[in-house]
Amino acid sequence: MDLLRAADSGRLSIVKDLVSKDRSLIRSCRHSDAKNRSFNIDGTAIHYACRSGHSNVVKYLIKQDPSIINDLDCEAWTPLHYACYNGHFDIVKFLLESNADVTLRDNYLFQTPIQFAMYRQFEDIVYLLDPNAEWTRRSPDEITTKGKASIFRKNSNLFLGRYSLNEDHIKQIQLFRNDPQYNDIELRKIQDNELSNLNIRLVLTHDFKKHISQTISLTSDVDDDSFLRSSSTSTNEHIMVFKDE
């Protein structure tokens, strides 16, 4: 497992081992396979730990090299952009305490991290970044009709495409996605193609506050645990990934 995937899945013991052997990997290990869209080109370990919600890895990497706090991938996303986009309040707070630049804009939509949080309706993060923020919230109907991302791309590694989903998995996810009031679903015995076909289980919910609360409660300072990643494919759809033990 390379440094990117170790950071993405919260394998702090592997991150420590790799960095101890070559500290330059923190900056030099960058995603370069344009066909693999599960990572952004030029993304580094700090980006993907921030995306997946692993504060233990984020804190370790920043301690090893504080200069990566505003590192950019090919779309000029900083670690703070990733944390804001995926709603990881505790990581956003840590990055702010570590002097992350809140004014940097990406090079596609020219947005700052707080604008990412506003678009995703992550109110706690918005007001953490700016207690006096004024912004227009999207209506539930708009979120439902316009906030979805196409994730059923069986031959790609984009979002859920990185997992080996069978027809029953896809059917359950489609039912979940078609109804914003649908109960949480849990899918088991799925292979993660990015992590050497590791068996995982997926938990999907529409309830963002519940999702974030669970993410924070599961993120710890232990080197490795069953929690692999937490992310959102839309404002209305949130995913947690665990090792299926």
N, C-alpha and C positions, 0 to 999 in steps of 0.2 A: 504494500500500500504506500503510495507516495504522500507527500506532505499535504497536498490539496485535499485528497480524499480523507486523510486522517483528521484534518481540521473540520471538514464538512460533516463528518460523522461523530465528532467529539471524542476521538481516540487520543486523549491527552498523553498517555504513556508513549504512543507511537510518535506523536509530535515532539515530545521531549527527546526521545531517542534519536530521531532524525536531525533535530536542531543541534543536539550535543555533538554530533559527528560533523556537521557542516552548518554553521550559523548563517552562512550566506544564503541558504535555501529560503530563509524567511522572505527575502526579496527576489531571489533569482528563480525560484520554482513558480512558474506562471503557466496558466493553461494556454495551450497553443494549437489544439485540434479544433479547427473551425467547424468540423462536422459534428462535434459533440457539444450540443447546445445546453447541456446541464450545467456547464460552466461558461462564464464570459471569457473571451480571449483576454489574456494578460491579467486575469484574476489571480490573486495570491491567497495564501492560507488565511490571512486576516479577513479578507472579503467573505470567504465561505464559512468561517466560524461565525461571523456576524450575521450572515444570511440564515444559517441553520439554528442559531440561538444558543451557541455554546460559549457561555461567558467564561468558563474555566480556561478554554483555549485562547479566547480573546485576551484575557488578562495576562496569560503566560507570554503570548507573542509580543504584546506591548511592553512588558517588562524586559524582554530580551532585546527589543529594538524599538524604542519610543518613536523613531523617525517614520515608522510605517503608519502612523495615526491617520494621515491623509493620503495614503497610497491610492493610485488611480488604476482602474482597468481600462480596457479599450474604449468603453463608453463614458469614461471619466466618472464612474461611480466610486465614491469613497466608502470606507467601512461604515461610516455614519449613514450614507445613502441606503446601504443594504439593511442595516438594523432598523431604520425608519420604515423602509418599504415592507418589511416583514413583521413589524410591530413588536420588536424585542426591547421593551421598555428598559429592562435592567442593563442591557448592553448600551443602549443610547445614553443612559445616565453615566455609565462608566466612561464612555468615549468623551462625553462633555467634560467630565472631571479630568480627563487626560488631555484636554485642550484641543479637541477635534475642531476643525474649521467648519462652522455652520453656514458659511457664505458660498462655498464651492458649488458650482452647477455642473450637471452632467452635460455631455456634448450632443445629445440627441434631442431632448425636450427642453434643455437649458433650465433645469429645475434644481432648486436647493433641497437638502434633506427634509426640511419642514414641509415643503410642497409635496414631497412624496407621502409624508404622513397625512397631510390634509386630503390628498386624493384617495388614500386608503382608509380614511375616516378613523385614524388612530388618535382619538382625542387626547388621551393621557400623554402621548408623545408630543403632540402639537403644543400643548400647554406647558410641558416640560421645557421645550425649546423656546417658547415665547408665551409667558403667562397672559399677555394682552392680545394674543392673536385674534384677528377677525377673519372669518372665512365662511364660505358657502358650503353647507353640508348637502350631499346628494340625498335625494329621497330614497326610501326603500325600493320603490318601483324602478327607479333609474339604476340602482345598484344591481337589482335582480336581472334587468334586461341588458345592461351594458357592462356589468362588472365581471363577466365571465372570461376565462381564458380557455382556448382549445387545448385539452390535455390528452385526448385520446389519439395519439399519433403512435401507432404500434411500432413503426420503424424508425422512431427518433428517440433521442434521450432528453427531450424537453419535458420538464415537470414529471408527470407520472409515466412518461414514456421510458424513463430509465428503469422502471420496474417491469418484471414479466407478469403481466396481468392475463388471467384466463377470461373466458367469455362470461362466467358468473361474476367475477370481480367487476368487469366493465358494466354489466347490467345493473349491479348494485350501485355503482357510482353514478350511472346515468339517472337512476331513480332519485338518488340523493340530490343531484344537481338540478333536477327539474322541479324541485319543491323546496323553497327556502325554509319551510317549516319541518322538513323531514328530520327524523331523529338521527343522532350520530350513528355512524356505521364503523365497524371494525373488520378489516380484511386480514386474513392470516395466510401463512405459508406462501409468501411472495418472495421472489428472488430480486435482489438489488444488483443490477448488472454493473453498476459502477464500483461496487465493493466486492468483487470476485464472487458474485452470485450468493452473497450472504442472504440467509433467510430473514425476512423482516415481516412485521405487521404494521398496517396502516390504520390510523384512526382519523376520520374526517368529521368535521363539525361545521355548522353554520354560525355557532355562537362564539364570536371573537373574544369576548371577555373571559369566557370559560377556557378557551384555547390558550390565551396568554397566561391566565392564572395557573393552568396546568404546566405550561412551559416553564414558568418561573419556579414552580415547586419541584420540578424534575431536574432543573439545571443545578449542578452541584460542583464542588471543587475536587471531587474524586477524579482520578485519572480516567477511568472508563466505567460506563454503566450501560444499561440496555437502551437508554434514550439516544437516538441517532440524530434527529433533526426536527425542526419545527418551521413551517413556512406557510404562506398563503398564496393560492393561485388566483384569488380574486378577493374583493372585499367580503364576499359572502361565503367563501370556501377556505377552510383552514385545515392543514394536515400535520399530524404528528407521526413520526416514524420510530419504531422500536425494533431491536433485535427480537426475533421470534424464538424465544428460548423455551 
